[in-house]
Amino acid sequence: MNPVIVIPTYVSARRRKEGGNVLTTYDHTTPITQLGELPRCLESLRQVIDVGPIIILVVSEPGIEVQAAEKIQKVALKYSDLDIVVVGAPEHALIQQRMEQLGLGKLQTEIALSSYGALRNLGLVVANTLGFDAVVFIDDDEVIEDPEFLHNAMYGMGKLTKKGIPILVKTGFFFNSYGSFLSASQDMWYNRFWQQGKAFNKWISHAMRGPRLSRSNYVCGGCLVLHKEAFKRLSFDPWITRGEDLDYMLNLRMYGSDVWFDNQWSLSHRPPATPSEGTRFRQDIYRWLYEFRKLEYSRTQIDLLQVKTSSLEPYPGPFLEPGILNRIRLTAFLRSLARPDKKAYRKAAKAATGEATLFAQRHCSKYFEFQFVWPEIMTRMENDTILTTALVRSITQRQAIIHSGSTGIDPGSTSEIRLNVAE
């Protein structure tokens, strides 16, 4: 196979403001003046056997898009022995223009450098345009310690199980800072109604004792590989606030496929400190309420397979059942009494009964509408030579600017590249 590694990275302004749009609030961002975790990740990729092309997707706050792309490009140039392509706002603009030229319309919510799902969709579009037949997603705060990482990623991909089921999507797992694959979440009194870590630990402990490949109830988005036959058919959901990886598994089941768990494929996760636990829980509130409503809506569609919570035990089934709203409210209230981030937890509890519920109701059907056009998008843009040429020119231009010591991309030269796409 011809795999490409895709790494999203998130850049913020010097003074980052908390809150904001729920779809553009991320677990961690790196201030534009700091290096962050990405260099450590790239350094670890140097020792991976047969490591091939790497695509870095640059997400940034409004107003610093060009500077963020240049910053990441400078980082990438320090690893000249790796084949790295940096995709930032200029390249995203070219992709959007090309989609409009092909009559695919404006999809700035669905395929974009914003929201976890839209960002992964952009990575799939780029990989498809450049002709790769497998995408390996990792995160910028991870470290690869196994030289056979890429070989293990490809193990079983495209093959058939004993029952004749093709393996088109596979996930591995990560070791945390304690060197364990188990969740480190504590079984405290204020988590009585939210035993997410305990449920996950029960599931993965069983999966680790089983055969190397087994049907998965879990997806690690930072250790995930998609075969072309899967990503050309199915997109990620750009309306989910986080957990787009697990959501992809549920989408696959609705459309007749599945994710497989490989208990011999792993890496290490070394994230920076979470700035606000309450804010992260707020994202989880949106996520689980949205997921619950989305599954409810899917059961009204005759062309989709029903995903029953009983098939998702012990995880994540309990978080997709009726009563999830009350559990969220109770957990947010209890944590607001015991956890340091009291104000954020109170805000999260309020969101559960108001804006988060409304968000789920308004958006739960949109993914299925988008799915009608996704296969056509991928078919029309596959191996697109016009877009490939424009992307190469844009990236080469940025590299030349950095080598020359200049700062900022000349808007005139960017327009020239856009015009060349239209030729």
HUJO-V244896 format. One record per residue. PHI is phi as a letter, one per 40 degrees, with the letter a starting at -180 (* if undefined). Layout:
# HUJO-V244896
PHI, PHI
This chain:
# HUJO-V244896
*, b, c, b, c, b, b, c, b, b, b, b, c, d, b, c, c, c, g, g, d, c, c, b, b, b, d, a, b, b, d, c, c, b, c, g, c, d, d, c, c, c, c, c, c, c, c, c, c, g, c, b, c, b, b, b, c, b, c, a, c, d, g, b, d, c, c, c, c, c, c, c, c, c, c, c, c, c, b, c, c, b, c, b, b, b, b, b, d, c, c, c, c, c, c, c, c, c, c, c, c, c, g, c, g, c, b, c, c, c, b, a, c, a, g, c, c, c, c, c, c, c, c, c, c, c, c, c, c, c, g, c, b, a, b, b, c, b, b, c, b, b, b, c, b, b, d, c, d, c, c, c, c, c, d, g, c, g, c, b, c, c, c, g, c, c, c, b, b, a, b, b, a, b, c, c, c, c, g, b, c, c, c, c, c, c, c, c, c, c, b, d, c, a, c, c, c, c, c, c, c, c, c, c, c, c, c, c, c, c, c, d, b, a, c, b, b, a, b, c, c, c, a, b, b, b, c, d, c, c, c, c, c, b, c, c, c, c, b, c, c, a, g, c, c, c, d, c, c, c, c, d, c, c, b, g, b, a, b, b, b, b, c, b, b, a, a, b, b, b, c, c, c, c, c, a, c, c, c, c, c, d, c, c, c, d, c, c, c, c, c, c, c, c, c, c, c, c, c, c, b, c, c, b, c, c, b, c, c, c, c, b, c, c, a, c, d, c, c, b, b, d, h, c, c, c, c, c, c, c, c, c, c, c, c, c, c, b, c, c, c, c, c, c, c, c, c, c, c, c, c, c, c, b, c, c, c, c, d, c, c, c, b, c, c, c, c, c, c, c, c, c, b, d, d, c, d, c, c, c, c, c, f, c, c, c, c, d, c, c, c, c, c, c, c, c, c, c, c, c, c, c, c, c, g, c, b, g, c, c, d, c, c, c, c, c, c, c, c, c, c, c, c
